[in-house]
Amino acid sequence: MADDSTPNVNLSAPVGSVDLPAFDDDGNPHEIWACHDCLPWHAEVVLSEGEVLVREWHAVDCPQFQQLVQG
Ligand SMILES: [Zn+2]
């Protein structure tokens, strides 16, 4: 049984996504580094209303994800 008090960042953990701009204001690409805090991390490139975005998926308990959704 999983312990609810510990973050679940395993491959089977529920995942959530956050959309990030693919480029900065000067048009330079943002570097994407694989998350070292959760295993299910992956990313996809999406086109949203003509804008290229990077959609990062993390375990919902991942500290990086928590930081991204709060920031
Ligand atoms: Zn993560």
N, CA, C, O and the ligand as a Tripos MOL2 file, in Angstrom:
@<TRIPOS>MOLECULE
protein
  285   283    72     0     0
PROTEIN
NO_CHARGES

@<TRIPOS>ATOM
      1 N           0.8380   -1.2100    0.0000 N.3       1 MET1
      2 CA          0.0000    0.0000    0.0000 C.3       1 MET1
      3 C           0.8660    1.2490    0.0000 C.2       1 MET1
      4 O           1.8850    1.3160    0.6870 O.2       1 MET1
      5 N           0.4600    2.2000   -0.7530 N.am      2 ALA2
      6 CA          1.2090    3.4520   -0.7930 C.3       2 ALA2
      7 C           0.9480    4.2720    0.4660 C.2       2 ALA2
      8 O          -0.1610    4.3000    1.0000 O.2       2 ALA2
      9 N           1.9850    4.9250    0.9090 N.am      3 ASP3
     10 CA          1.8600    5.8040    2.0700 C.3       3 ASP3
     11 C           1.5430    7.2080    1.5800 C.2       3 ASP3
     12 O           2.3310    7.8140    0.8530 O.2       3 ASP3
     13 N           0.4010    7.7150    1.9750 N.am      4 ASP4
     14 CA         -0.0360    9.0200    1.4760 C.3       4 ASP4
     15 C           0.8560   10.1670    1.9230 C.2       4 ASP4
     16 O           0.8090   11.2530    1.3460 O.2       4 ASP4
     17 N           1.6750    9.9300    2.9550 N.am      5 SER5
     18 CA          2.4880   11.0150    3.4790 C.3       5 SER5
     19 C           3.7830   11.1950    2.6940 C.2       5 SER5
     20 O           4.4850   12.1890    2.8830 O.2       5 SER5
     21 N           4.1090   10.2470    1.8170 N.am      6 THR6
     22 CA          5.3210   10.3920    1.0250 C.3       6 THR6
     23 C           4.9440   10.6840   -0.4230 C.2       6 THR6
     24 O           3.9820   10.1140   -0.9380 O.2       6 THR6
     25 N           5.6830   11.5560   -1.0770 N.am      7 PRO7
     26 CA          5.3590   11.8750   -2.4790 C.3       7 PRO7
     27 C           5.4530   10.6480   -3.3650 C.2       7 PRO7
     28 O           6.3910    9.8580   -3.2570 O.2       7 PRO7
     29 N           4.4850   10.4970   -4.2280 N.am      8 ASN8
     30 CA          4.5070    9.3940   -5.1800 C.3       8 ASN8
     31 C           5.0490    9.9170   -6.5030 C.2       8 ASN8
     32 O           4.3520   10.6090   -7.2450 O.2       8 ASN8
     33 N           6.2980    9.5760   -6.7840 N.am      9 VAL9
     34 CA          6.9160   10.0570   -8.0200 C.3       9 VAL9
     35 C           7.3890    8.8820   -8.8650 C.2       9 VAL9
     36 O           8.2920    9.0150   -9.6920 O.2       9 VAL9
     37 N           6.7620    7.7260   -8.6430 N.am     10 ASN10
     38 CA          7.1120    6.5530   -9.4270 C.3      10 ASN10
     39 C           6.4330    6.5980  -10.7870 C.2      10 ASN10
     40 O           5.6040    7.4640  -11.0640 O.2      10 ASN10
     41 N           6.8080    5.6380  -11.6280 N.am     11 LEU11
     42 CA          6.2610    5.6080  -12.9860 C.3      11 LEU11
     43 C           4.7500    5.4700  -12.9840 C.2      11 LEU11
     44 O           4.0820    5.9110  -13.9200 O.2      11 LEU11
     45 N           4.2060    4.8590  -11.9370 N.am     12 SER12
     46 CA          2.7640    4.6470  -11.8800 C.3      12 SER12
     47 C           2.0310    5.8270  -11.2390 C.2      12 SER12
     48 O           0.8080    5.7940  -11.1100 O.2      12 SER12
     49 N           2.7620    6.8660  -10.8370 N.am     13 ALA13
     50 CA          2.1380    7.9960  -10.1500 C.3      13 ALA13
     51 C           1.2230    8.7570  -11.0980 C.2      13 ALA13
     52 O           1.4770    8.8020  -12.3020 O.2      13 ALA13
     53 N           0.1490    9.3630  -10.5600 N.am     14 PRO14
     54 CA         -0.6680   10.2430  -11.3930 C.3      14 PRO14
     55 C           0.1580   11.4240  -11.8700 C.2      14 PRO14
     56 O           0.9780   11.9600  -11.1250 O.2      14 PRO14
     57 N          -0.0610   11.8310  -13.1220 N.am     15 VAL15
     58 CA          0.7500   12.8930  -13.7020 C.3      15 VAL15
     59 C          -0.1150   14.1170  -13.9960 C.2      15 VAL15
     60 O          -1.3270   14.0230  -14.1860 O.2      15 VAL15
     61 N           0.5450   15.2470  -14.0260 N.am     16 GLY16
     62 CA         -0.1100   16.4880  -14.3930 C.3      16 GLY16
     63 C           0.7890   17.2370  -15.3560 C.2      16 GLY16
     64 O           1.9940   16.9910  -15.4100 O.2      16 GLY16
     65 N           0.2040   18.1560  -16.1200 N.am     17 SER17
     66 CA          0.9910   18.8490  -17.1320 C.3      17 SER17
     67 C           1.0130   20.3390  -16.8740 C.2      17 SER17
     68 O           0.0930   20.9010  -16.2780 O.2      17 SER17
     69 N           2.0890   20.9740  -17.3390 N.am     18 VAL18
     70 CA          2.1950   22.4200  -17.2860 C.3      18 VAL18
     71 C           2.7610   22.8850  -18.6330 C.2      18 VAL18
     72 O           3.7130   22.3030  -19.1510 O.2      18 VAL18
     73 N           2.1610   23.9380  -19.1880 N.am     19 ASP19
     74 CA          2.6140   24.4570  -20.4800 C.3      19 ASP19
     75 C           3.6240   25.5720  -20.2600 C.2      19 ASP19
     76 O           3.3830   26.5000  -19.4880 O.2      19 ASP19
     77 N           4.7490   25.4730  -20.9430 N.am     20 LEU20
     78 CA          5.8040   26.4640  -20.8150 C.3      20 LEU20
     79 C           6.1070   27.0380  -22.1910 C.2      20 LEU20
     80 O           6.0160   26.3250  -23.1900 O.2      20 LEU20
     81 N           6.4670   28.3150  -22.2560 N.am     21 PRO21
     82 CA          6.8310   28.8800  -23.5540 C.3      21 PRO21
     83 C           8.0920   28.2030  -24.0910 C.2      21 PRO21
     84 O           9.0220   27.9210  -23.3350 O.2      21 PRO21
     85 N           8.1160   27.9460  -25.3940 N.am     22 ALA22
     86 CA          9.2670   27.2790  -25.9830 C.3      22 ALA22
     87 C          10.4170   28.2500  -26.2160 C.2      22 ALA22
     88 O          11.5720   27.8420  -26.3390 O.2      22 ALA22
     89 N          10.0870   29.5490  -26.2750 N.am     23 PHE23
     90 CA         11.1060   30.5480  -26.5810 C.3      23 PHE23
     91 C          11.0120   31.6930  -25.5750 C.2      23 PHE23
     92 O           9.9450   31.9690  -25.0270 O.2      23 PHE23
     93 N          12.1450   32.3510  -25.3440 N.am     24 ASP24
     94 CA         12.0890   33.5330  -24.5040 C.3      24 ASP24
     95 C          11.7030   34.7450  -25.3440 C.2      24 ASP24
     96 O          11.4290   34.6180  -26.5380 O.2      24 ASP24
     97 N          11.6840   35.9210  -24.7160 N.am     25 ASP25
     98 CA         11.2000   37.1210  -25.3990 C.3      25 ASP25
     99 C          12.0510   37.4890  -26.6030 C.2      25 ASP25
    100 O          11.5840   38.1740  -27.5130 O.2      25 ASP25
    101 N          13.3120   37.0320  -26.6110 N.am     26 ASP26
    102 CA         14.2050   37.3240  -27.7320 C.3      26 ASP26
    103 C          14.1680   36.2390  -28.8000 C.2      26 ASP26
    104 O          14.9040   36.3010  -29.7850 O.2      26 ASP26
    105 N          13.3100   35.2480  -28.6010 N.am     27 GLY27
    106 CA         13.1930   34.1910  -29.5970 C.3      27 GLY27
    107 C          14.1850   33.0670  -29.4110 C.2      27 GLY27
    108 O          14.2720   32.1650  -30.2450 O.2      27 GLY27
    109 N          14.9410   33.1130  -28.3140 N.am     28 ASN28
    110 CA         15.8860   32.0270  -28.0590 C.3      28 ASN28
    111 C          15.1640   30.8430  -27.4360 C.2      28 ASN28
    112 O          14.2870   31.0220  -26.5900 O.2      28 ASN28
    113 N          15.5240   29.6470  -27.8450 N.am     29 PRO29
    114 CA         14.8510   28.4780  -27.2840 C.3      29 PRO29
    115 C          15.2220   28.2440  -25.8270 C.2      29 PRO29
    116 O          16.3650   28.4590  -25.4230 O.2      29 PRO29
    117 N          14.2560   27.8070  -25.0530 N.am     30 HIS30
    118 CA         14.5270   27.4030  -23.6770 C.3      30 HIS30
    119 C          15.0640   25.9770  -23.6830 C.2      30 HIS30
    120 O          14.5840   25.1200  -24.4250 O.2      30 HIS30
    121 N          16.0550   25.7420  -22.8550 N.am     31 GLU31
    122 CA         16.5570   24.3760  -22.7230 C.3      31 GLU31
    123 C          15.5930   23.5760  -21.8490 C.2      31 GLU31
    124 O          15.0300   24.0900  -20.8820 O.2      31 GLU31
    125 N          15.4220   22.3310  -22.2070 N.am     32 ILE32
    126 CA         14.5570   21.4440  -21.4390 C.3      32 ILE32
    127 C          15.4090   20.3230  -20.8660 C.2      32 ILE32
    128 O          16.0740   19.5870  -21.5940 O.2      32 ILE32
    129 N          15.3740   20.2150  -19.5710 N.am     33 TRP33
    130 CA         16.1310   19.1630  -18.9030 C.3      33 TRP33
    131 C          15.1540   18.1710  -18.2860 C.2      33 TRP33
    132 O          14.1570   18.5480  -17.6690 O.2      33 TRP33
    133 N          15.4600   16.9210  -18.4680 N.am     34 ALA34
    134 CA         14.6070   15.8990  -17.8710 C.3      34 ALA34
    135 C          14.5620   16.0900  -16.3600 C.2      34 ALA34
    136 O          15.5670   16.4190  -15.7290 O.2      34 ALA34
    137 N          13.3900   15.8790  -15.7990 N.am     35 CYS35
    138 CA         13.2070   16.0570  -14.3630 C.3      35 CYS35
    139 C          13.9360   14.9410  -13.6150 C.2      35 CYS35
    140 O          13.7880   13.7600  -13.9300 O.2      35 CYS35
    141 N          14.7190   15.3400  -12.6260 N.am     36 HIS36
    142 CA         15.4090   14.3210  -11.8340 C.3      36 HIS36
    143 C          14.6610   14.0270  -10.5380 C.2      36 HIS36
    144 O          15.1520   13.2860   -9.6860 O.2      36 HIS36
    145 N          13.4690   14.6100  -10.3890 N.am     37 ASP37
    146 CA         12.7090   14.3980   -9.1570 C.3      37 ASP37
    147 C          11.5280   13.4570   -9.3370 C.2      37 ASP37
    148 O          10.9200   13.0310   -8.3550 O.2      37 ASP37
    149 N          11.1960   13.1260  -10.5930 N.am     38 CYS38
    150 CA         10.1150   12.1630  -10.7830 C.3      38 CYS38
    151 C          10.3930   11.3270  -12.0250 C.2      38 CYS38
    152 O          11.0160   11.7840  -12.9840 O.2      38 CYS38
    153 N           9.9190   10.1080  -11.9790 N.am     39 LEU39
    154 CA         10.1940    9.1690  -13.0710 C.3      39 LEU39
    155 C           9.2960    9.3480  -14.2840 C.2      39 LEU39
    156 O           9.7680    9.1700  -15.4060 O.2      39 LEU39
    157 N           8.0080    9.6960  -14.1110 N.am     40 PRO40
    158 CA          7.1370    9.7560  -15.3040 C.3      40 PRO40
    159 C           7.3250   11.0210  -16.1420 C.2      40 PRO40
    160 O           6.5480   11.2560  -17.0670 O.2      40 PRO40
    161 N           8.3330   11.8370  -15.8450 N.am     41 TRP41
    162 CA          8.5190   13.0710  -16.5880 C.3      41 TRP41
    163 C           8.6630   12.7960  -18.0850 C.2      41 TRP41
    164 O           9.4160   11.9170  -18.5050 O.2      41 TRP41
    165 N           7.9310   13.5600  -18.8640 N.am     42 HIS42
    166 CA          8.1480   13.6010  -20.2960 C.3      42 HIS42
    167 C           7.6120   14.9270  -20.7980 C.2      42 HIS42
    168 O           6.9190   15.6370  -20.0690 O.2      42 HIS42
    169 N           7.9210   15.2560  -22.0110 N.am     43 ALA43
    170 CA          7.5000   16.5430  -22.5530 C.3      43 ALA43
    171 C           6.9990   16.3540  -23.9710 C.2      43 ALA43
    172 O           7.4090   15.4310  -24.6750 O.2      43 ALA43
    173 N           6.1100   17.2390  -24.3750 N.am     44 GLU44
    174 CA          5.6440   17.2390  -25.7480 C.3      44 GLU44
    175 C           5.5520   18.6840  -26.2200 C.2      44 GLU44
    176 O           5.3950   19.6090  -25.4220 O.2      44 GLU44
    177 N           5.6510   18.8520  -27.5090 N.am     45 VAL45
    178 CA          5.5480   20.1840  -28.1020 C.3      45 VAL45
    179 C           4.1370   20.3540  -28.6350 C.2      45 VAL45
    180 O           3.6520   19.5230  -29.4020 O.2      45 VAL45
    181 N           3.4820   21.4250  -28.2320 N.am     46 VAL46
    182 CA          2.1040   21.6450  -28.6490 C.3      46 VAL46
    183 C           1.9850   23.0140  -29.3070 C.2      46 VAL46
    184 O           2.7430   23.9360  -29.0060 O.2      46 VAL46
    185 N           1.0360   23.1210  -30.1920 N.am     47 LEU47
    186 CA          0.7280   24.3870  -30.8410 C.3      47 LEU47
    187 C          -0.5990   24.8780  -30.2700 C.2      47 LEU47
    188 O          -1.6380   24.2370  -30.4300 O.2      47 LEU47
    189 N          -0.5430   26.0280  -29.6020 N.am     48 SER48
    190 CA         -1.7390   26.5470  -28.9590 C.3      48 SER48
    191 C          -1.9810   27.9660  -29.4350 C.2      48 SER48
    192 O          -1.2220   28.8790  -29.1100 O.2      48 SER48
    193 N          -3.0350   28.1440  -30.2010 N.am     49 GLU49
    194 CA         -3.3840   29.4660  -30.7340 C.3      49 GLU49
    195 C          -2.1980   30.1020  -31.4550 C.2      49 GLU49
    196 O          -1.9230   31.2910  -31.2940 O.2      49 GLU49
    197 N          -1.5050   29.2970  -32.2460 N.am     50 GLY50
    198 CA         -0.3940   29.7900  -33.0440 C.3      50 GLY50
    199 C           0.9110   29.9090  -32.3030 C.2      50 GLY50
    200 O           1.9270   30.2790  -32.8890 O.2      50 GLY50
    201 N           0.9010   29.5960  -31.0020 N.am     51 GLU51
    202 CA          2.1170   29.6970  -30.2010 C.3      51 GLU51
    203 C           2.6430   28.3050  -29.8880 C.2      51 GLU51
    204 O           1.8950   27.4000  -29.5190 O.2      51 GLU51
    205 N           3.9740   28.1620  -30.0490 N.am     52 VAL52
    206 CA          4.5880   26.8780  -29.7370 C.3      52 VAL52
    207 C           4.8590   26.8060  -28.2390 C.2      52 VAL52
    208 O           5.5210   27.6750  -27.6720 O.2      52 VAL52
    209 N           4.3430   25.7670  -27.6160 N.am     53 LEU53
    210 CA          4.5340   25.5820  -26.1790 C.3      53 LEU53
    211 C           5.1480   24.2140  -25.9180 C.2      53 LEU53
    212 O           4.9730   23.2710  -26.6890 O.2      53 LEU53
    213 N           5.8590   24.1390  -24.8260 N.am     54 VAL54
    214 CA          6.3700   22.8540  -24.3640 C.3      54 VAL54
    215 C           5.5170   22.4120  -23.1920 C.2      54 VAL54
    216 O           5.4270   23.1030  -22.1770 O.2      54 VAL54
    217 N           4.9000   21.2710  -23.3410 N.am     55 ARG55
    218 CA          4.0600   20.7410  -22.2670 C.3      55 ARG55
    219 C           4.8580   19.6890  -21.5080 C.2      55 ARG55
    220 O           5.1720   18.6220  -22.0360 O.2      55 ARG55
    221 N           5.1760   20.0120  -20.2630 N.am     56 GLU56
    222 CA          5.9210   19.0820  -19.4160 C.3      56 GLU56
    223 C           4.9580   18.3100  -18.5370 C.2      56 GLU56
    224 O           4.0510   18.8770  -17.9270 O.2      56 GLU56
    225 N           5.1710   17.0230  -18.4850 N.am     57 TRP57
    226 CA          4.3800   16.1540  -17.6090 C.3      57 TRP57
    227 C           5.2520   15.6940  -16.4600 C.2      57 TRP57
    228 O           6.3720   15.2220  -16.6580 O.2      57 TRP57
    229 N           4.7270   15.8370  -15.2670 N.am     58 HIS58
    230 CA          5.4100   15.3690  -14.0620 C.3      58 HIS58
    231 C           4.4210   14.5660  -13.2400 C.2      58 HIS58
    232 O           3.2090   14.6440  -13.4360 O.2      58 HIS58
    233 N           4.9700   13.7900  -12.3100 N.am     59 ALA59
    234 CA          4.1150   13.2730  -11.2470 C.3      59 ALA59
    235 C           3.5290   14.4710  -10.5060 C.2      59 ALA59
    236 O           4.2280   15.4580  -10.2720 O.2      59 ALA59
    237 N           2.2640   14.3920  -10.1390 N.am     60 VAL60
    238 CA          1.6410   15.5450   -9.4880 C.3      60 VAL60
    239 C           2.3090   15.8510   -8.1460 C.2      60 VAL60
    240 O           2.2450   16.9850   -7.6710 O.2      60 VAL60
    241 N           2.9380   14.8670   -7.5410 N.am     61 ASP61
    242 CA          3.6170   15.0830   -6.2620 C.3      61 ASP61
    243 C           5.0450   15.5960   -6.4410 C.2      61 ASP61
    244 O           5.7270   15.8850   -5.4580 O.2      61 ASP61
    245 N           5.4970   15.7090   -7.6800 N.am     62 CYS62
    246 CA          6.8780   16.1240   -7.9230 C.3      62 CYS62
    247 C           7.1080   17.5590   -7.4210 C.2      62 CYS62
    248 O           6.3160   18.4510   -7.7260 O.2      62 CYS62
    249 N           8.1810   17.7860   -6.6560 N.am     63 PRO63
    250 CA          8.4470   19.1400   -6.1670 C.3      63 PRO63
    251 C           8.6630   20.1520   -7.2990 C.2      63 PRO63
    252 O           8.2950   21.3190   -7.1670 O.2      63 PRO63
    253 N           9.2520   19.7100   -8.3960 N.am     64 GLN64
    254 CA          9.4520   20.6080   -9.5380 C.3      64 GLN64
    255 C           8.1020   21.0320  -10.1210 C.2      64 GLN64
    256 O           7.8890   22.1910  -10.4760 O.2      64 GLN64
    257 N           7.2060   20.0600  -10.2070 N.am     65 PHE65
    258 CA          5.8740   20.3510  -10.7380 C.3      65 PHE65
    259 C           5.1290   21.3070   -9.8040 C.2      65 PHE65
    260 O           4.4920   22.2580  -10.2570 O.2      65 PHE65
    261 N           5.2130   21.0470   -8.5050 N.am     66 GLN66
    262 CA          4.5550   21.9190   -7.5440 C.3      66 GLN66
    263 C           5.0650   23.3450   -7.7020 C.2      66 GLN66
    264 O           4.2920   24.3010   -7.6370 O.2      66 GLN66
    265 N           6.3750   23.4800   -7.9120 N.am     67 GLN67
    266 CA          6.9670   24.8070   -8.0790 C.3      67 GLN67
    267 C           6.4670   25.4610   -9.3580 C.2      67 GLN67
    268 O           6.1920   26.6610   -9.3790 O.2      67 GLN67
    269 N           6.3480   24.6760  -10.4220 N.am     68 LEU68
    270 CA          5.9150   25.2270  -11.7000 C.3      68 LEU68
    271 C           4.4600   25.7010  -11.6470 C.2      68 LEU68
    272 O           4.1320   26.7640  -12.1730 O.2      68 LEU68
    273 N           3.6020   24.9210  -11.0200 N.am     69 VAL69
    274 CA          2.1940   25.2900  -11.0100 C.3      69 VAL69
    275 C           1.9230   26.4390  -10.0180 C.2      69 VAL69
    276 O           0.9520   27.1810  -10.1590 O.2      69 VAL69
    277 N           2.8060   26.5640   -9.0150 N.am     70 GLN70
    278 CA          2.6360   27.6820   -8.0770 C.3      70 GLN70
    279 C           3.1910   28.9690   -8.6640 C.2      70 GLN70
    280 O           2.6440   30.0540   -8.4630 O.2      70 GLN70
    281 N           4.3320   28.8160   -9.4210 N.am     71 GLY71
    282 CA          5.0080   30.0000   -9.9420 C.3      71 GLY71
    283 C           4.2010   30.6440  -11.0170 C.2      71 GLY71
    284 O           4.6160   31.6600  -11.5760 O.2      71 GLY71
    285 ZN          9.0900   16.0050  -12.0690 Zn       72 ZN72
@<TRIPOS>BOND
     1     1     2 1
     2     2     3 1
     3     3     4 2
     4     3     5 am
     5     5     6 1
     6     6     7 1
     7     7     8 2
     8     7     9 am
     9     9    10 1
    10    10    11 1
    11    11    12 2
    12    11    13 am
    13    13    14 1
    14    14    15 1
    15    15    16 2
    16    15    17 am
    17    17    18 1
    18    18    19 1
    19    19    20 2
    20    19    21 am
    21    21    22 1
    22    22    23 1
    23    23    24 2
    24    23    25 am
    25    25    26 1
    26    26    27 1
    27    27    28 2
    28    27    29 am
    29    29    30 1
    30    30    31 1
    31    31    32 2
    32    31    33 am
    33    33    34 1
    34    34    35 1
    35    35    36 2
    36    35    37 am
    37    37    38 1
    38    38    39 1
    39    39    40 2
    40    39    41 am
    41    41    42 1
    42    42    43 1
    43    43    44 2
    44    43    45 am
    45    45    46 1
    46    46    47 1
    47    47    48 2
    48    47    49 am
    49    49    50 1
    50    50    51 1
    51    51    52 2
    52    51    53 am
    53    53    54 1
    54    54    55 1
    55    55    56 2
    56    55    57 am
    57    57    58 1
    58    58    59 1
    59    59    60 2
    60    59    61 am
    61    61    62 1
    62    62    63 1
    63    63    64 2
    64    63    65 am
    65    65    66 1
    66    66    67 1
    67    67    68 2
    68    67    69 am
    69    69    70 1
    70    70    71 1
    71    71    72 2
    72    71    73 am
    73    73    74 1
    74    74    75 1
    75    75    76 2
    76    75    77 am
    77    77    78 1
    78    78    79 1
    79    79    80 2
    80    79    81 am
    81    81    82 1
    82    82    83 1
    83    83    84 2
    84    83    85 am
    85    85    86 1
    86    86    87 1
    87    87    88 2
    88    87    89 am
    89    89    90 1
    90    90    91 1
    91    91    92 2
    92    91    93 am
    93    93    94 1
    94    94    95 1
    95    95    96 2
    96    95    97 am
    97    97    98 1
    98    98    99 1
    99    99   100 2
   100    99   101 am
   101   101   102 1
   102   102   103 1
   103   103   104 2
   104   103   105 am
   105   105   106 1
   106   106   107 1
   107   107   108 2
   108   107   109 am
   109   109   110 1
   110   110   111 1
   111   111   112 2
   112   111   113 am
   113   113   114 1
   114   114   115 1
   115   115   116 2
   116   115   117 am
   117   117   118 1
   118   118   119 1
   119   119   120 2
   120   119   121 am
   121   121   122 1
   122   122   123 1
   123   123   124 2
   124   123   125 am
   125   125   126 1
   126   126   127 1
   127   127   128 2
   128   127   129 am
   129   129   130 1
   130   130   131 1
   131   131   132 2
   132   131   133 am
   133   133   134 1
   134   134   135 1
   135   135   136 2
   136   135   137 am
   137   137   138 1
   138   138   139 1
   139   139   140 2
   140   139   141 am
   141   141   142 1
   142   142   143 1
   143   143   144 2
   144   143   145 am
   145   145   146 1
   146   146   147 1
   147   147   148 2
   148   147   149 am
   149   149   150 1
   150   150   151 1
   151   151   152 2
   152   151   153 am
   153   153   154 1
   154   154   155 1
   155   155   156 2
   156   155   157 am
   157   157   158 1
   158   158   159 1
   159   159   160 2
   160   159   161 am
   161   161   162 1
   162   162   163 1
   163   163   164 2
   164   163   165 am
   165   165   166 1
   166   166   167 1
   167   167   168 2
   168   167   169 am
   169   169   170 1
   170   170   171 1
   171   171   172 2
   172   171   173 am
   173   173   174 1
   174   174   175 1
   175   175   176 2
   176   175   177 am
   177   177   178 1
   178   178   179 1
   179   179   180 2
   180   179   181 am
   181   181   182 1
   182   182   183 1
   183   183   184 2
   184   183   185 am
   185   185   186 1
   186   186   187 1
   187   187   188 2
   188   187   189 am
   189   189   190 1
   190   190   191 1
   191   191   192 2
   192   191   193 am
   193   193   194 1
   194   194   195 1
   195   195   196 2
   196   195   197 am
   197   197   198 1
   198   198   199 1
   199   199   200 2
   200   199   201 am
   201   201   202 1
   202   202   203 1
   203   203   204 2
   204   203   205 am
   205   205   206 1
   206   206   207 1
   207   207   208 2
   208   207   209 am
   209   209   210 1
   210   210   211 1
   211   211   212 2
   212   211   213 am
   213   213   214 1
   214   214   215 1
   215   215   216 2
   216   215   217 am
   217   217   218 1
   218   218   219 1
   219   219   220 2
   220   219   221 am
   221   221   222 1
   222   222   223 1
   223   223   224 2
   224   223   225 am
   225   225   226 1
   226   226   227 1
   227   227   228 2
   228   227   229 am
   229   229   230 1
   230   230   231 1
   231   231   232 2
   232   231   233 am
   233   233   234 1
   234   234   235 1
   235   235   236 2
   236   235   237 am
   237   237   238 1
   238   238   239 1
   239   239   240 2
   240   239   241 am
   241   241   242 1
   242   242   243 1
   243   243   244 2
   244   243   245 am
   245   245   246 1
   246   246   247 1
   247   247   248 2
   248   247   249 am
   249   249   250 1
   250   250   251 1
   251   251   252 2
   252   251   253 am
   253   253   254 1
   254   254   255 1
   255   255   256 2
   256   255   257 am
   257   257   258 1
   258   258   259 1
   259   259   260 2
   260   259   261 am
   261   261   262 1
   262   262   263 1
   263   263   264 2
   264   263   265 am
   265   265   266 1
   266   266   267 1
   267   267   268 2
   268   267   269 am
   269   269   270 1
   270   270   271 1
   271   271   272 2
   272   271   273 am
   273   273   274 1
   274   274   275 1
   275   275   276 2
   276   275   277 am
   277   277   278 1
   278   278   279 1
   279   279   280 2
   280   279   281 am
   281   281   282 1
   282   282   283 1
   283   283   284 2
@<TRIPOS>SUBSTRUCTURE
     1 MET1         2 RESIDUE 1 A MET
     2 ALA2         6 RESIDUE 1 A ALA
     3 ASP3        10 RESIDUE 1 A ASP
     4 ASP4        14 RESIDUE 1 A ASP
     5 SER5        18 RESIDUE 1 A SER
     6 THR6        22 RESIDUE 1 A THR
     7 PRO7        26 RESIDUE 1 A PRO
     8 ASN8        30 RESIDUE 1 A ASN
     9 VAL9        34 RESIDUE 1 A VAL
    10 ASN10       38 RESIDUE 1 A ASN
    11 LEU11       42 RESIDUE 1 A LEU
    12 SER12       46 RESIDUE 1 A SER
    13 ALA13       50 RESIDUE 1 A ALA
    14 PRO14       54 RESIDUE 1 A PRO
    15 VAL15       58 RESIDUE 1 A VAL
    16 GLY16       62 RESIDUE 1 A GLY
    17 SER17       66 RESIDUE 1 A SER
    18 VAL18       70 RESIDUE 1 A VAL
    19 ASP19       74 RESIDUE 1 A ASP
    20 LEU20       78 RESIDUE 1 A LEU
    21 PRO21       82 RESIDUE 1 A PRO
    22 ALA22       86 RESIDUE 1 A ALA
    23 PHE23       90 RESIDUE 1 A PHE
    24 ASP24       94 RESIDUE 1 A ASP
    25 ASP25       98 RESIDUE 1 A ASP
    26 ASP26      102 RESIDUE 1 A ASP
    27 GLY27      106 RESIDUE 1 A GLY
    28 ASN28      110 RESIDUE 1 A ASN
    29 PRO29      114 RESIDUE 1 A PRO
    30 HIS30      118 RESIDUE 1 A HIS
    31 GLU31      122 RESIDUE 1 A GLU
    32 ILE32      126 RESIDUE 1 A ILE
    33 TRP33      130 RESIDUE 1 A TRP
    34 ALA34      134 RESIDUE 1 A ALA
    35 CYS35      138 RESIDUE 1 A CYS
    36 HIS36      142 RESIDUE 1 A HIS
    37 ASP37      146 RESIDUE 1 A ASP
    38 CYS38      150 RESIDUE 1 A CYS
    39 LEU39      154 RESIDUE 1 A LEU
    40 PRO40      158 RESIDUE 1 A PRO
    41 TRP41      162 RESIDUE 1 A TRP
    42 HIS42      166 RESIDUE 1 A HIS
    43 ALA43      170 RESIDUE 1 A ALA
    44 GLU44      174 RESIDUE 1 A GLU
    45 VAL45      178 RESIDUE 1 A VAL
    46 VAL46      182 RESIDUE 1 A VAL
    47 LEU47      186 RESIDUE 1 A LEU
    48 SER48      190 RESIDUE 1 A SER
    49 GLU49      194 RESIDUE 1 A GLU
    50 GLY50      198 RESIDUE 1 A GLY
    51 GLU51      202 RESIDUE 1 A GLU
    52 VAL52      206 RESIDUE 1 A VAL
    53 LEU53      210 RESIDUE 1 A LEU
    54 VAL54      214 RESIDUE 1 A VAL
    55 ARG55      218 RESIDUE 1 A ARG
    56 GLU56      222 RESIDUE 1 A GLU
    57 TRP57      226 RESIDUE 1 A TRP
    58 HIS58      230 RESIDUE 1 A HIS
    59 ALA59      234 RESIDUE 1 A ALA
    60 VAL60      238 RESIDUE 1 A VAL
    61 ASP61      242 RESIDUE 1 A ASP
    62 CYS62      246 RESIDUE 1 A CYS
    63 PRO63      250 RESIDUE 1 A PRO
    64 GLN64      254 RESIDUE 1 A GLN
    65 PHE65      258 RESIDUE 1 A PHE
    66 GLN66      262 RESIDUE 1 A GLN
    67 GLN67      266 RESIDUE 1 A GLN
    68 LEU68      270 RESIDUE 1 A LEU
    69 VAL69      274 RESIDUE 1 A VAL
    70 GLN70      278 RESIDUE 1 A GLN
    71 GLY71      282 RESIDUE 1 A GLY
    72 ZN72       285 GROUP 0 **** ****
